[in-house]
């Protein structure tokens, strides 16, 4: 897993193939207070970064 972007204090990560199978998407978004290093579950997983950005925008409104 590798952090690729921060958007509105959320961290967006690119997942490995094995991680993507586990969570259901190639990318994952974590809330600001969640630690992906502790293997917390992501708030949302998607196949594109734009889909995650759209989710974050809708989550905060």
KAMOMO-V321748 format. One record per residue. RES is the residue in three letters. SS is DSSP state (H for helix, E for strand, L for the rest). PHI is phi in whole degrees, -180 to 180 (999 if undefined). OMEGA is omega in degrees with one decimal (* if undefined). Layout:
BEGIN
RES:SS:PHI:OMEGA, RES:SS:PHI:OMEGA
END
This chain:
BEGIN
UNK:L:999:-178.0, UNK:E:-139:178.5, UNK:E:-70:179.9, UNK:E:-119:-175.5, UNK:E:-163:168.9, UNK:E:-120:-178.1, UNK:E:-137:-178.4, UNK:L:49:178.9, UNK:L:72:174.0, UNK:E:-85:174.6, UNK:E:-103:179.1, UNK:E:-112:-173.9, UNK:E:-123:170.8, UNK:E:-90:-175.8, UNK:L:-97:171.9, UNK:L:-74:-178.9, UNK:H:-58:-179.4, UNK:H:-66:178.4, UNK:H:-66:-179.8, UNK:H:-62:177.8, UNK:H:-65:-178.4, UNK:H:-66:-174.4, UNK:H:-104:174.5, UNK:L:88:176.8, UNK:L:-175:-178.5, UNK:L:-80:-179.3, UNK:E:-129:-179.8, UNK:E:-138:177.3, UNK:E:-115:179.2, UNK:E:-117:174.7, UNK:L:-61:-178.3, UNK:L:-56:-177.1, UNK:L:-89:-179.4, UNK:L:-94:-179.0, UNK:L:-110:179.2, UNK:H:-63:178.7, UNK:H:-65:178.3, UNK:H:-87:178.2, UNK:L:64:171.8, UNK:L:-67:176.7, UNK:L:-74:177.5, UNK:L:-69:176.2, UNK:L:-69:-179.0, UNK:E:-154:175.3, UNK:E:-127:-177.1, UNK:E:-153:178.8, UNK:L:-91:176.9, UNK:L:-144:178.2, UNK:H:-66:-179.3, UNK:H:-61:177.4, UNK:H:-62:177.3, UNK:H:-67:178.7, UNK:H:-62:177.4, UNK:H:-62:177.8, UNK:H:-62:-179.1, UNK:H:-61:178.1, UNK:H:-61:-179.2, UNK:H:-74:-179.6, UNK:H:-67:-174.2, UNK:L:-92:179.0, UNK:L:-108:*
END
